[in-house]
């Protein structure tokens, strides 16, 4: 899209790539549907900022229904990996 036609200004950090590393659901038919699902767990991670490519990688993983103490009617796992590029002219990385 032409820079002049954009109705908004882009943020200095832009997502270049988004990948689904894991997407799974497992249903346990031996557990009643009404059983508690329990909470969920979020894990995040990132790479070091690459000053040459102006990029950083970020990971997020969410899991629910996975518990040692209690069986859940289903388990769900989603893991995403993102690659972001930073415009250092408009964002201070220090």
PDB file of N, CA, C and O in Angstrom:
ATOM      1  N   UNK A   1       0.848  -1.180   0.000  1.00  0.00           N
ATOM      2  CA  UNK A   1       0.000   0.000   0.000  1.00  0.00           C
ATOM      3  C   UNK A   1       0.889   1.239   0.000  1.00  0.00           C
ATOM      4  O   UNK A   1       1.898   1.299   0.703  1.00  0.00           O
ATOM      5  N   UNK A   2       0.504   2.195  -0.780  1.00  0.00           N
ATOM      6  CA  UNK A   2       1.248   3.452  -0.879  1.00  0.00           C
ATOM      7  C   UNK A   2       1.265   4.146   0.480  1.00  0.00           C
ATOM      8  O   UNK A   2       0.247   4.190   1.170  1.00  0.00           O
ATOM      9  N   UNK A   3       2.413   4.687   0.862  1.00  0.00           N
ATOM     10  CA  UNK A   3       2.604   5.353   2.160  1.00  0.00           C
ATOM     11  C   UNK A   3       1.591   6.488   2.353  1.00  0.00           C
ATOM     12  O   UNK A   3       1.125   6.710   3.471  1.00  0.00           O
ATOM     13  N   UNK A   4       1.253   7.193   1.299  1.00  0.00           N
ATOM     14  CA  UNK A   4       0.340   8.327   1.415  1.00  0.00           C
ATOM     15  C   UNK A   4      -1.111   7.895   1.615  1.00  0.00           C
ATOM     16  O   UNK A   4      -1.911   8.679   2.126  1.00  0.00           O
ATOM     17  N   UNK A   5      -1.470   6.686   1.232  1.00  0.00           N
ATOM     18  CA  UNK A   5      -2.851   6.219   1.333  1.00  0.00           C
ATOM     19  C   UNK A   5      -3.167   5.572   2.673  1.00  0.00           C
ATOM     20  O   UNK A   5      -4.332   5.286   2.949  1.00  0.00           O
ATOM     21  N   UNK A   6      -2.170   5.334   3.509  1.00  0.00           N
ATOM     22  CA  UNK A   6      -2.407   4.717   4.814  1.00  0.00           C
ATOM     23  C   UNK A   6      -3.126   5.699   5.726  1.00  0.00           C
ATOM     24  O   UNK A   6      -2.694   6.844   5.862  1.00  0.00           O
ATOM     25  N   UNK A   7      -4.214   5.268   6.351  1.00  0.00           N
ATOM     26  CA  UNK A   7      -4.930   6.171   7.255  1.00  0.00           C
ATOM     27  C   UNK A   7      -4.289   6.256   8.642  1.00  0.00           C
ATOM     28  O   UNK A   7      -4.769   6.993   9.503  1.00  0.00           O
ATOM     29  N   UNK A   8      -3.225   5.516   8.857  1.00  0.00           N
ATOM     30  CA  UNK A   8      -2.582   5.480  10.167  1.00  0.00           C
ATOM     31  C   UNK A   8      -1.072   5.353   9.985  1.00  0.00           C
ATOM     32  O   UNK A   8      -0.588   4.938   8.931  1.00  0.00           O
ATOM     33  N   UNK A   9      -0.344   5.717  11.031  1.00  0.00           N
ATOM     34  CA  UNK A   9       1.113   5.603  11.011  1.00  0.00           C
ATOM     35  C   UNK A   9       1.498   4.233  11.591  1.00  0.00           C
ATOM     36  O   UNK A   9       0.973   3.826  12.627  1.00  0.00           O
ATOM     37  N   UNK A  10       2.406   3.537  10.927  1.00  0.00           N
ATOM     38  CA  UNK A  10       2.853   2.235  11.404  1.00  0.00           C
ATOM     39  C   UNK A  10       3.697   2.375  12.664  1.00  0.00           C
ATOM     40  O   UNK A  10       4.440   3.344  12.823  1.00  0.00           O
ATOM     41  N   UNK A  11       3.576   1.411  13.543  1.00  0.00           N
ATOM     42  CA  UNK A  11       4.411   1.364  14.737  1.00  0.00           C
ATOM     43  C   UNK A  11       5.841   1.028  14.320  1.00  0.00           C
ATOM     44  O   UNK A  11       6.051   0.401  13.282  1.00  0.00           O
ATOM     45  N   UNK A  12       6.808   1.435  15.107  1.00  0.00           N
ATOM     46  CA  UNK A  12       8.216   1.206  14.779  1.00  0.00           C
ATOM     47  C   UNK A  12       8.618  -0.259  14.880  1.00  0.00           C
ATOM     48  O   UNK A  12       9.655  -0.653  14.346  1.00  0.00           O
ATOM     49  N   UNK A  13       7.813  -1.068  15.557  1.00  0.00           N
ATOM     50  CA  UNK A  13       8.079  -2.508  15.644  1.00  0.00           C
ATOM     51  C   UNK A  13       6.974  -3.231  14.883  1.00  0.00           C
ATOM     52  O   UNK A  13       5.794  -3.106  15.208  1.00  0.00           O
ATOM     53  N   UNK A  14       7.377  -3.992  13.864  1.00  0.00           N
ATOM     54  CA  UNK A  14       6.408  -4.669  13.014  1.00  0.00           C
ATOM     55  C   UNK A  14       6.635  -6.180  13.017  1.00  0.00           C
ATOM     56  O   UNK A  14       7.772  -6.651  12.987  1.00  0.00           O
ATOM     57  N   UNK A  15       5.537  -6.924  13.053  1.00  0.00           N
ATOM     58  CA  UNK A  15       5.587  -8.380  12.962  1.00  0.00           C
ATOM     59  C   UNK A  15       5.834  -8.762  11.510  1.00  0.00           C
ATOM     60  O   UNK A  15       5.036  -8.436  10.632  1.00  0.00           O
ATOM     61  N   UNK A  16       6.946  -9.458  11.258  1.00  0.00           N
ATOM     62  CA  UNK A  16       7.271  -9.884   9.897  1.00  0.00           C
ATOM     63  C   UNK A  16       6.802 -11.291   9.593  1.00  0.00           C
ATOM     64  O   UNK A  16       6.462 -11.612   8.454  1.00  0.00           O
ATOM     65  N   UNK A  17       6.788 -12.131  10.620  1.00  0.00           N
ATOM     66  CA  UNK A  17       6.450 -13.533  10.396  1.00  0.00           C
ATOM     67  C   UNK A  17       5.801 -14.093  11.656  1.00  0.00           C
ATOM     68  O   UNK A  17       6.239 -13.804  12.769  1.00  0.00           O
ATOM     69  N   UNK A  18       4.760 -14.894  11.476  1.00  0.00           N
ATOM     70  CA  UNK A  18       4.093 -15.566  12.585  1.00  0.00           C
ATOM     71  C   UNK A  18       3.902 -17.013  12.195  1.00  0.00           C
ATOM     72  O   UNK A  18       3.321 -17.315  11.153  1.00  0.00           O
ATOM     73  N   UNK A  19       4.396 -17.913  13.040  1.00  0.00           N
ATOM     74  CA  UNK A  19       4.285 -19.347  12.763  1.00  0.00           C
ATOM     75  C   UNK A  19       3.613 -20.058  13.916  1.00  0.00           C
ATOM     76  O   UNK A  19       3.844 -19.745  15.084  1.00  0.00           O
ATOM     77  N   UNK A  20       2.781 -21.015  13.568  1.00  0.00           N
ATOM     78  CA  UNK A  20       2.167 -21.875  14.573  1.00  0.00           C
ATOM     79  C   UNK A  20       3.093 -23.073  14.741  1.00  0.00           C
ATOM     80  O   UNK A  20       3.209 -23.908  13.844  1.00  0.00           O
ATOM     81  N   UNK A  21       3.751 -23.152  15.897  1.00  0.00           N
ATOM     82  CA  UNK A  21       4.675 -24.253  16.162  1.00  0.00           C
ATOM     83  C   UNK A  21       3.921 -25.476  16.664  1.00  0.00           C
ATOM     84  O   UNK A  21       4.305 -26.612  16.384  1.00  0.00           O
ATOM     85  N   UNK A  22       2.837 -25.234  17.414  1.00  0.00           N
ATOM     86  CA  UNK A  22       2.027 -26.349  17.913  1.00  0.00           C
ATOM     87  C   UNK A  22       0.603 -25.874  18.091  1.00  0.00           C
ATOM     88  O   UNK A  22       0.354 -24.777  18.591  1.00  0.00           O
ATOM     89  N   UNK A  23      -0.320 -26.707  17.679  1.00  0.00           N
ATOM     90  CA  UNK A  23      -1.740 -26.471  17.881  1.00  0.00           C
ATOM     91  C   UNK A  23      -2.374 -27.833  18.072  1.00  0.00           C
ATOM     92  O   UNK A  23      -2.487 -28.611  17.125  1.00  0.00           O
ATOM     93  N   UNK A  24      -2.791 -28.125  19.303  1.00  0.00           N
ATOM     94  CA  UNK A  24      -3.331 -29.461  19.553  1.00  0.00           C
ATOM     95  C   UNK A  24      -4.457 -29.413  20.572  1.00  0.00           C
ATOM     96  O   UNK A  24      -4.480 -28.578  21.476  1.00  0.00           O
ATOM     97  N   UNK A  25      -5.373 -30.323  20.394  1.00  0.00           N
ATOM     98  CA  UNK A  25      -6.437 -30.530  21.366  1.00  0.00           C
ATOM     99  C   UNK A  25      -6.610 -32.038  21.517  1.00  0.00           C
ATOM    100  O   UNK A  25      -6.662 -32.781  20.537  1.00  0.00           O
ATOM    101  N   UNK A  26      -6.697 -32.460  22.766  1.00  0.00           N
ATOM    102  CA  UNK A  26      -6.894 -33.871  23.071  1.00  0.00           C
ATOM    103  C   UNK A  26      -8.103 -33.976  23.990  1.00  0.00           C
ATOM    104  O   UNK A  26      -8.142 -33.358  25.054  1.00  0.00           O
ATOM    105  N   UNK A  27      -9.080 -34.754  23.574  1.00  0.00           N
ATOM    106  CA  UNK A  27     -10.280 -34.953  24.371  1.00  0.00           C
ATOM    107  C   UNK A  27     -10.169 -36.290  25.083  1.00  0.00           C
ATOM    108  O   UNK A  27      -9.887 -37.313  24.459  1.00  0.00           O
ATOM    109  N   UNK A  28     -10.393 -36.278  26.394  1.00  0.00           N
ATOM    110  CA  UNK A  28     -10.361 -37.492  27.212  1.00  0.00           C
ATOM    111  C   UNK A  28     -11.805 -37.880  27.513  1.00  0.00           C
ATOM    112  O   UNK A  28     -12.441 -37.304  28.396  1.00  0.00           O
ATOM    113  N   UNK A  29     -12.311 -38.850  26.780  1.00  0.00           N
ATOM    114  CA  UNK A  29     -13.713 -39.251  26.924  1.00  0.00           C
ATOM    115  C   UNK A  29     -14.003 -39.956  28.240  1.00  0.00           C
ATOM    116  O   UNK A  29     -15.167 -40.134  28.598  1.00  0.00           O
ATOM    117  N   UNK A  30     -12.967 -40.359  28.966  1.00  0.00           N
ATOM    118  CA  UNK A  30     -13.189 -41.013  30.257  1.00  0.00           C
ATOM    119  C   UNK A  30     -13.486 -40.005  31.368  1.00  0.00           C
ATOM    120  O   UNK A  30     -13.915 -40.388  32.456  1.00  0.00           O
ATOM    121  N   UNK A  31     -13.258 -38.721  31.093  1.00  0.00           N
ATOM    122  CA  UNK A  31     -13.508 -37.664  32.077  1.00  0.00           C
ATOM    123  C   UNK A  31     -14.861 -37.026  31.758  1.00  0.00           C
ATOM    124  O   UNK A  31     -15.124 -36.689  30.603  1.00  0.00           O
ATOM    125  N   UNK A  32     -15.722 -36.855  32.768  1.00  0.00           N
ATOM    126  CA  UNK A  32     -17.027 -36.220  32.511  1.00  0.00           C
ATOM    127  C   UNK A  32     -16.872 -34.812  31.937  1.00  0.00           C
ATOM    128  O   UNK A  32     -15.951 -34.083  32.306  1.00  0.00           O
ATOM    129  N   UNK A  33     -17.768 -34.440  31.042  1.00  0.00           N
ATOM    130  CA  UNK A  33     -17.713 -33.111  30.413  1.00  0.00           C
ATOM    131  C   UNK A  33     -17.793 -31.987  31.431  1.00  0.00           C
ATOM    132  O   UNK A  33     -17.233 -30.911  31.224  1.00  0.00           O
ATOM    133  N   UNK A  34     -18.491 -32.239  32.533  1.00  0.00           N
ATOM    134  CA  UNK A  34     -18.694 -31.203  33.545  1.00  0.00           C
ATOM    135  C   UNK A  34     -17.478 -31.009  34.445  1.00  0.00           C
ATOM    136  O   UNK A  34     -17.458 -30.094  35.268  1.00  0.00           O
ATOM    137  N   UNK A  35     -16.471 -31.853  34.298  1.00  0.00           N
ATOM    138  CA  UNK A  35     -15.280 -31.772  35.157  1.00  0.00           C
ATOM    139  C   UNK A  35     -14.583 -30.430  34.961  1.00  0.00           C
ATOM    140  O   UNK A  35     -14.620 -29.845  33.879  1.00  0.00           O
ATOM    141  N   UNK A  36     -13.949 -29.958  36.027  1.00  0.00           N
ATOM    142  CA  UNK A  36     -13.198 -28.698  35.980  1.00  0.00           C
ATOM    143  C   UNK A  36     -12.046 -28.807  34.984  1.00  0.00           C
ATOM    144  O   UNK A  36     -11.337 -29.812  34.936  1.00  0.00           O
ATOM    145  N   UNK A  37     -11.881 -27.769  34.207  1.00  0.00           N
ATOM    146  CA  UNK A  37     -10.763 -27.725  33.256  1.00  0.00           C
ATOM    147  C   UNK A  37      -9.510 -27.250  33.964  1.00  0.00           C
ATOM    148  O   UNK A  37      -8.395 -27.613  33.588  1.00  0.00           O
ATOM    149  N   UNK A  38      -9.699 -26.444  34.980  1.00  0.00           N
ATOM    150  CA  UNK A  38      -8.555 -25.886  35.697  1.00  0.00           C
ATOM    151  C   UNK A  38      -8.044 -24.646  35.003  1.00  0.00           C
ATOM    152  O   UNK A  38      -8.660 -24.141  34.064  1.00  0.00           O
ATOM    153  N   UNK A  39      -6.916 -24.162  35.472  1.00  0.00           N
ATOM    154  CA  UNK A  39      -6.332 -22.946  34.913  1.00  0.00           C
ATOM    155  C   UNK A  39      -5.537 -23.227  33.655  1.00  0.00           C
ATOM    156  O   UNK A  39      -5.599 -24.314  33.081  1.00  0.00           O
ATOM    157  N   UNK A  40      -4.804 -22.236  33.251  1.00  0.00           N
ATOM    158  CA  UNK A  40      -3.945 -22.401  32.087  1.00  0.00           C
ATOM    159  C   UNK A  40      -2.559 -21.887  32.425  1.00  0.00           C
ATOM    160  O   UNK A  40      -2.372 -21.120  33.370  1.00  0.00           O
ATOM    161  N   UNK A  41      -1.603 -22.320  31.641  1.00  0.00           N
ATOM    162  CA  UNK A  41      -0.214 -21.962  31.844  1.00  0.00           C
ATOM    163  C   UNK A  41       0.278 -21.198  30.617  1.00  0.00           C
ATOM    164  O   UNK A  41       0.041 -21.615  29.483  1.00  0.00           O
ATOM    165  N   UNK A  42       0.962 -20.082  30.848  1.00  0.00           N
ATOM    166  CA  UNK A  42       1.535 -19.298  29.750  1.00  0.00           C
ATOM    167  C   UNK A  42       3.043 -19.261  29.923  1.00  0.00           C
ATOM    168  O   UNK A  42       3.553 -18.941  30.996  1.00  0.00           O
ATOM    169  N   UNK A  43       3.747 -19.594  28.848  1.00  0.00           N
ATOM    170  CA  UNK A  43       5.205 -19.504  28.829  1.00  0.00           C
ATOM    171  C   UNK A  43       5.589 -18.553  27.697  1.00  0.00           C
ATOM    172  O   UNK A  43       5.010 -18.600  26.611  1.00  0.00           O
ATOM    173  N   UNK A  44       6.559 -17.701  27.958  1.00  0.00           N
ATOM    174  CA  UNK A  44       7.045 -16.797  26.925  1.00  0.00           C
ATOM    175  C   UNK A  44       8.564 -16.866  26.860  1.00  0.00           C
ATOM    176  O   UNK A  44       9.228 -17.238  27.827  1.00  0.00           O
ATOM    177  N   UNK A  45       9.085 -16.509  25.728  1.00  0.00           N
ATOM    178  CA  UNK A  45      10.535 -16.469  25.558  1.00  0.00           C
ATOM    179  C   UNK A  45      10.882 -15.532  24.419  1.00  0.00           C
ATOM    180  O   UNK A  45      10.030 -15.157  23.613  1.00  0.00           O
ATOM    181  N   UNK A  46      12.150 -15.164  24.372  1.00  0.00           N
ATOM    182  CA  UNK A  46      12.601 -14.280  23.299  1.00  0.00           C
ATOM    183  C   UNK A  46      14.080 -14.508  23.046  1.00  0.00           C
ATOM    184  O   UNK A  46      14.812 -15.002  23.904  1.00  0.00           O
ATOM    185  N   UNK A  47      14.490 -14.140  21.863  1.00  0.00           N
ATOM    186  CA  UNK A  47      15.908 -14.178  21.525  1.00  0.00           C
ATOM    187  C   UNK A  47      16.525 -12.850  21.945  1.00  0.00           C
ATOM    188  O   UNK A  47      15.831 -11.925  22.368  1.00  0.00           O
ATOM    189  N   UNK A  48      17.829 -12.782  21.818  1.00  0.00           N
ATOM    190  CA  UNK A  48      18.512 -11.496  21.977  1.00  0.00           C
ATOM    191  C   UNK A  48      18.203 -10.651  20.742  1.00  0.00           C
ATOM    192  O   UNK A  48      17.977 -11.189  19.658  1.00  0.00           O
ATOM    193  N   UNK A  49      18.195  -9.357  20.905  1.00  0.00           N
ATOM    194  CA  UNK A  49      17.966  -8.460  19.771  1.00  0.00           C
ATOM    195  C   UNK A  49      19.175  -8.493  18.845  1.00  0.00           C
ATOM    196  O   UNK A  49      20.306  -8.313  19.295  1.00  0.00           O
ATOM    197  N   UNK A  50      18.945  -8.720  17.568  1.00  0.00           N
ATOM    198  CA  UNK A  50      20.016  -8.765  16.570  1.00  0.00           C
ATOM    199  C   UNK A  50      20.188  -7.363  15.989  1.00  0.00           C
ATOM    200  O   UNK A  50      19.348  -6.888  15.224  1.00  0.00           O
ATOM    201  N   UNK A  51      21.282  -6.714  16.360  1.00  0.00           N
ATOM    202  CA  UNK A  51      21.507  -5.329  15.935  1.00  0.00           C
ATOM    203  C   UNK A  51      21.829  -5.216  14.442  1.00  0.00           C
ATOM    204  O   UNK A  51      21.687  -4.137  13.867  1.00  0.00           O
ATOM    205  N   UNK A  52      22.255  -6.300  13.812  1.00  0.00           N
ATOM    206  CA  UNK A  52      22.561  -6.259  12.377  1.00  0.00           C
ATOM    207  C   UNK A  52      21.298  -6.353  11.528  1.00  0.00           C
ATOM    208  O   UNK A  52      21.142  -5.612  10.558  1.00  0.00           O
ATOM    209  N   UNK A  53      20.402  -7.261  11.892  1.00  0.00           N
ATOM    210  CA  UNK A  53      19.172  -7.444  11.104  1.00  0.00           C
ATOM    211  C   UNK A  53      18.005  -6.636  11.664  1.00  0.00           C
ATOM    212  O   UNK A  53      16.956  -6.526  11.027  1.00  0.00           O
ATOM    213  N   UNK A  54      18.193  -6.066  12.869  1.00  0.00           N
ATOM    214  CA  UNK A  54      17.147  -5.302  13.563  1.00  0.00           C
ATOM    215  C   UNK A  54      15.932  -6.180  13.874  1.00  0.00           C
ATOM    216  O   UNK A  54      14.789  -5.732  13.780  1.00  0.00           O
ATOM    217  N   UNK A  55      16.196  -7.428  14.242  1.00  0.00           N
ATOM    218  CA  UNK A  55      15.109  -8.368  14.491  1.00  0.00           C
ATOM    219  C   UNK A  55      15.216  -9.010  15.867  1.00  0.00           C
ATOM    220  O   UNK A  55      16.291  -9.105  16.459  1.00  0.00           O
ATOM    221  N   UNK A  56      14.056  -9.446  16.352  1.00  0.00           N
ATOM    222  CA  UNK A  56      13.963 -10.203  17.595  1.00  0.00           C
ATOM    223  C   UNK A  56      12.888 -11.269  17.404  1.00  0.00           C
ATOM    224  O   UNK A  56      11.856 -11.026  16.779  1.00  0.00           O
ATOM    225  N   UNK A  57      13.150 -12.452  17.954  1.00  0.00           N
ATOM    226  CA  UNK A  57      12.190 -13.551  17.885  1.00  0.00           C
ATOM    227  C   UNK A  57      11.500 -13.685  19.242  1.00  0.00           C
ATOM    228  O   UNK A  57      12.129 -13.558  20.292  1.00  0.00           O
ATOM    229  N   UNK A  58      10.207 -13.942  19.194  1.00  0.00           N
ATOM    230  CA  UNK A  58       9.413 -14.061  20.406  1.00  0.00           C
ATOM    231  C   UNK A  58       8.575 -15.340  20.317  1.00  0.00           C
ATOM    232  O   UNK A  58       8.069 -15.699  19.254  1.00  0.00           O
ATOM    233  N   UNK A  59       8.444 -16.021  21.466  1.00  0.00           N
ATOM    234  CA  UNK A  59       7.662 -17.259  21.521  1.00  0.00           C
ATOM    235  C   UNK A  59       6.631 -17.137  22.639  1.00  0.00           C
ATOM    236  O   UNK A  59       6.900 -16.548  23.687  1.00  0.00           O
ATOM    237  N   UNK A  60       5.436 -17.708  22.400  1.00  0.00           N
ATOM    238  CA  UNK A  60       4.409 -17.781  23.434  1.00  0.00           C
ATOM    239  C   UNK A  60       3.735 -19.138  23.341  1.00  0.00           C
ATOM    240  O   UNK A  60       3.349 -19.587  22.261  1.00  0.00           O
ATOM    241  N   UNK A  61       3.598 -19.789  24.503  1.00  0.00           N
ATOM    242  CA  UNK A  61       2.973 -21.111  24.567  1.00  0.00           C
ATOM    243  C   UNK A  61       1.904 -21.071  25.656  1.00  0.00           C
ATOM    244  O   UNK A  61       2.173 -20.669  26.788  1.00  0.00           O
ATOM    245  N   UNK A  62       0.696 -21.491  25.304  1.00  0.00           N
ATOM    246  CA  UNK A  62      -0.416 -21.546  26.249  1.00  0.00           C
ATOM    247  C   UNK A  62      -0.912 -22.982  26.294  1.00  0.00           C
ATOM    248  O   UNK A  62      -1.159 -23.602  25.260  1.00  0.00           O
ATOM    249  N   UNK A  63      -1.055 -23.500  27.511  1.00  0.00           N
ATOM    250  CA  UNK A  63      -1.560 -24.864  27.693  1.00  0.00           C
ATOM    251  C   UNK A  63      -2.635 -24.846  28.768  1.00  0.00           C
ATOM    252  O   UNK A  63      -2.498 -24.173  29.790  1.00  0.00           O
ATOM    253  N   UNK A  64      -3.695 -25.588  28.529  1.00  0.00           N
ATOM    254  CA  UNK A  64      -4.730 -25.721  29.548  1.00  0.00           C
ATOM    255  C   UNK A  64      -5.220 -27.158  29.576  1.00  0.00           C
ATOM    256  O   UNK A  64      -5.173 -27.871  28.574  1.00  0.00           O
ATOM    257  N   UNK A  65      -5.692 -27.566  30.747  1.00  0.00           N
ATOM    258  CA  UNK A  65      -6.181 -28.925  30.912  1.00  0.00           C
ATOM    259  C   UNK A  65      -5.082 -29.918  31.230  1.00  0.00           C
ATOM    260  O   UNK A  65      -5.355 -31.108  31.381  1.00  0.00           O
ATOM    261  N   UNK A  66      -3.834 -29.450  31.336  1.00  0.00           N
ATOM    262  CA  UNK A  66      -2.717 -30.326  31.678  1.00  0.00           C
ATOM    263  C   UNK A  66      -2.392 -30.135  33.148  1.00  0.00           C
ATOM    264  O   UNK A  66      -1.842 -29.107  33.545  1.00  0.00           O
ATOM    265  N   UNK A  67      -2.736 -31.127  33.950  1.00  0.00           N
ATOM    266  CA  UNK A  67      -2.498 -31.022  35.378  1.00  0.00           C
ATOM    267  C   UNK A  67      -2.183 -32.401  35.929  1.00  0.00           C
ATOM    268  O   UNK A  67      -2.826 -33.386  35.568  1.00  0.00           O
ATOM    269  N   UNK A  68      -1.200 -32.464  36.796  1.00  0.00           N
ATOM    270  CA  UNK A  68      -0.844 -33.719  37.445  1.00  0.00           C
ATOM    271  C   UNK A  68      -1.881 -34.102  38.498  1.00  0.00           C
ATOM    272  O   UNK A  68      -2.118 -35.284  38.748  1.00  0.00           O
ATOM    273  N   UNK A  69      -2.497 -33.084  39.114  1.00  0.00           N
ATOM    274  CA  UNK A  69      -3.428 -33.338  40.221  1.00  0.00           C
ATOM    275  C   UNK A  69      -4.820 -33.729  39.751  1.00  0.00           C
ATOM    276  O   UNK A  69      -5.519 -34.451  40.461  1.00  0.00           O
ATOM    277  N   UNK A  70      -5.239 -33.277  38.585  1.00  0.00           N
ATOM    278  CA  UNK A  70      -6.631 -33.421  38.180  1.00  0.00           C
ATOM    279  C   UNK A  70      -6.722 -33.691  36.685  1.00  0.00           C
ATOM    280  O   UNK A  70      -6.042 -33.048  35.886  1.00  0.00           O
ATOM    281  N   UNK A  71      -7.572 -34.655  36.313  1.00  0.00           N
ATOM    282  CA  UNK A  71      -7.809 -34.921  34.895  1.00  0.00           C
ATOM    283  C   UNK A  71      -8.856 -33.952  34.377  1.00  0.00           C
ATOM    284  O   UNK A  71      -9.836 -33.663  35.063  1.00  0.00           O
ATOM    285  N   UNK A  72      -8.652 -33.454  33.177  1.00  0.00           N
ATOM    286  CA  UNK A  72      -9.582 -32.514  32.550  1.00  0.00           C
ATOM    287  C   UNK A  72     -10.255 -33.195  31.362  1.00  0.00           C
ATOM    288  O   UNK A  72      -9.720 -34.157  30.811  1.00  0.00           O
ATOM    289  N   UNK A  73     -11.433 -32.696  30.963  1.00  0.00           N
ATOM    290  CA  UNK A  73     -12.114 -33.306  29.810  1.00  0.00           C
ATOM    291  C   UNK A  73     -11.375 -33.084  28.494  1.00  0.00           C
ATOM    292  O   UNK A  73     -11.602 -33.804  27.521  1.00  0.00           O
ATOM    293  N   UNK A  74     -10.500 -32.098  28.464  1.00  0.00           N
ATOM    294  CA  UNK A  74      -9.679 -31.898  27.269  1.00  0.00           C
ATOM    295  C   UNK A  74      -8.387 -31.177  27.641  1.00  0.00           C
ATOM    296  O   UNK A  74      -8.281 -30.554  28.697  1.00  0.00           O
ATOM    297  N   UNK A  75      -7.417 -31.277  26.749  1.00  0.00           N
ATOM    298  CA  UNK A  75      -6.159 -30.549  26.867  1.00  0.00           C
ATOM    299  C   UNK A  75      -5.978 -29.741  25.592  1.00  0.00           C
ATOM    300  O   UNK A  75      -6.235 -30.232  24.492  1.00  0.00           O
ATOM    301  N   UNK A  76      -5.538 -28.506  25.747  1.00  0.00           N
ATOM    302  CA  UNK A  76      -5.336 -27.619  24.617  1.00  0.00           C
ATOM    303  C   UNK A  76      -3.950 -26.996  24.723  1.00  0.00           C
ATOM    304  O   UNK A  76      -3.558 -26.510  25.784  1.00  0.00           O
ATOM    305  N   UNK A  77      -3.208 -27.014  23.611  1.00  0.00           N
ATOM    306  CA  UNK A  77      -1.876 -26.407  23.574  1.00  0.00           C
ATOM    307  C   UNK A  77      -1.764 -25.569  22.303  1.00  0.00           C
ATOM    308  O   UNK A  77      -2.079 -26.034  21.208  1.00  0.00           O
ATOM    309  N   UNK A  78      -1.310 -24.328  22.466  1.00  0.00           N
ATOM    310  CA  UNK A  78      -1.050 -23.430  21.334  1.00  0.00           C
ATOM    311  C   UNK A  78       0.323 -22.810  21.553  1.00  0.00           C
ATOM    312  O   UNK A  78       0.585 -22.226  22.604  1.00  0.00           O
ATOM    313  N   UNK A  79       1.196 -22.936  20.563  1.00  0.00           N
ATOM    314  CA  UNK A  79       2.515 -22.308  20.627  1.00  0.00           C
ATOM    315  C   UNK A  79       2.751 -21.523  19.351  1.00  0.00           C
ATOM    316  O   UNK A  79       2.658 -22.062  18.248  1.00  0.00           O
ATOM    317  N   UNK A  80       3.058 -20.233  19.514  1.00  0.00           N
ATOM    318  CA  UNK A  80       3.292 -19.343  18.389  1.00  0.00           C
ATOM    319  C   UNK A  80       4.705 -18.772  18.458  1.00  0.00           C
ATOM    320  O   UNK A  80       5.223 -18.488  19.538  1.00  0.00           O
ATOM    321  N   UNK A  81       5.315 -18.611  17.296  1.00  0.00           N
ATOM    322  CA  UNK A  81       6.628 -17.977  17.191  1.00  0.00           C
ATOM    323  C   UNK A  81       6.492 -16.762  16.277  1.00  0.00           C
ATOM    324  O   UNK A  81       5.934 -16.861  15.185  1.00  0.00           O
ATOM    325  N   UNK A  82       6.998 -15.629  16.723  1.00  0.00           N
ATOM    326  CA  UNK A  82       6.921 -14.415  15.930  1.00  0.00           C
ATOM    327  C   UNK A  82       8.294 -13.826  15.690  1.00  0.00           C
ATOM    328  O   UNK A  82       9.184 -13.915  16.535  1.00  0.00           O
ATOM    329  N   UNK A  83       8.453 -13.223  14.526  1.00  0.00           N
ATOM    330  CA  UNK A  83       9.684 -12.535  14.172  1.00  0.00           C
ATOM    331  C   UNK A  83       9.333 -11.067  13.942  1.00  0.00           C
ATOM    332  O   UNK A  83       8.542 -10.732  13.060  1.00  0.00           O
ATOM    333  N   UNK A  84       9.939 -10.195  14.757  1.00  0.00           N
ATOM    334  CA  UNK A  84       9.642  -8.771  14.701  1.00  0.00           C
ATOM    335  C   UNK A  84      10.855  -8.013  14.176  1.00  0.00           C
ATOM    336  O   UNK A  84      12.000  -8.376  14.445  1.00  0.00           O
ATOM    337  N   UNK A  85      10.580  -6.953  13.423  1.00  0.00           N
ATOM    338  CA  UNK A  85      11.639  -6.081  12.924  1.00  0.00           C
ATOM    339  C   UNK A  85      11.436  -4.683  13.516  1.00  0.00           C
ATOM    340  O   UNK A  85      10.316  -4.178  13.592  1.00  0.00           O
ATOM    341  N   UNK A  86      12.544  -4.077  13.932  1.00  0.00           N
ATOM    342  CA  UNK A  86      12.496  -2.783  14.606  1.00  0.00           C
ATOM    343  C   UNK A  86      13.077  -1.704  13.704  1.00  0.00           C
ATOM    344  O   UNK A  86      14.177  -1.845  13.170  1.00  0.00           O
ATOM    345  N   UNK A  87      12.323  -0.632  13.544  1.00  0.00           N
ATOM    346  CA  UNK A  87      12.804   0.547  12.826  1.00  0.00           C
ATOM    347  C   UNK A  87      13.525   1.419  13.846  1.00  0.00           C
ATOM    348  O   UNK A  87      12.891   2.172  14.586  1.00  0.00           O
ATOM    349  N   UNK A  88      14.840   1.317  13.885  1.00  0.00           N
ATOM    350  CA  UNK A  88      15.631   2.012  14.905  1.00  0.00           C
ATOM    351  C   UNK A  88      15.616   3.530  14.749  1.00  0.00           C
ATOM    352  O   UNK A  88      15.986   4.241  15.684  1.00  0.00           O
ATOM    353  N   UNK A  89      15.203   4.038  13.604  1.00  0.00           N
ATOM    354  CA  UNK A  89      15.082   5.488  13.428  1.00  0.00           C
ATOM    355  C   UNK A  89      13.901   6.037  14.236  1.00  0.00           C
ATOM    356  O   UNK A  89      13.877   7.213  14.597  1.00  0.00           O
ATOM    357  N   UNK A  90      12.919   5.165  14.514  1.00  0.00           N
ATOM    358  CA  UNK A  90      11.717   5.604  15.203  1.00  0.00           C
ATOM    359  C   UNK A  90      11.514   4.914  16.545  1.00  0.00           C
ATOM    360  O   UNK A  90      10.510   5.155  17.216  1.00  0.00           O
ATOM    361  N   UNK A  91      12.453   4.057  16.949  1.00  0.00           N
ATOM    362  CA  UNK A  91      12.326   3.344  18.221  1.00  0.00           C
ATOM    363  C   UNK A  91      13.710   3.219  18.844  1.00  0.00           C
ATOM    364  O   UNK A  91      14.631   2.695  18.217  1.00  0.00           O
ATOM    365  N   UNK A  92      13.857   3.690  20.057  1.00  0.00           N
ATOM    366  CA  UNK A  92      15.132   3.625  20.760  1.00  0.00           C
ATOM    367  C   UNK A  92      15.269   2.231  21.387  1.00  0.00           C
ATOM    368  O   UNK A  92      14.519   1.887  22.300  1.00  0.00           O
ATOM    369  N   UNK A  93      16.209   1.443  20.907  1.00  0.00           N
ATOM    370  CA  UNK A  93      16.380   0.076  21.400  1.00  0.00           C
ATOM    371  C   UNK A  93      17.202   0.014  22.676  1.00  0.00           C
ATOM    372  O   UNK A  93      17.328  -1.058  23.270  1.00  0.00           O
ATOM    373  N   UNK A  94      17.751   1.107  23.102  1.00  0.00           N
ATOM    374  CA  UNK A  94      18.571   1.116  24.306  1.00  0.00           C
ATOM    375  C   UNK A  94      17.733   1.220  25.506  1.00  0.00           C
ATOM    376  O   UNK A  94      18.252   1.243  26.622  1.00  0.00           O
TER     377      UNK A  94
END
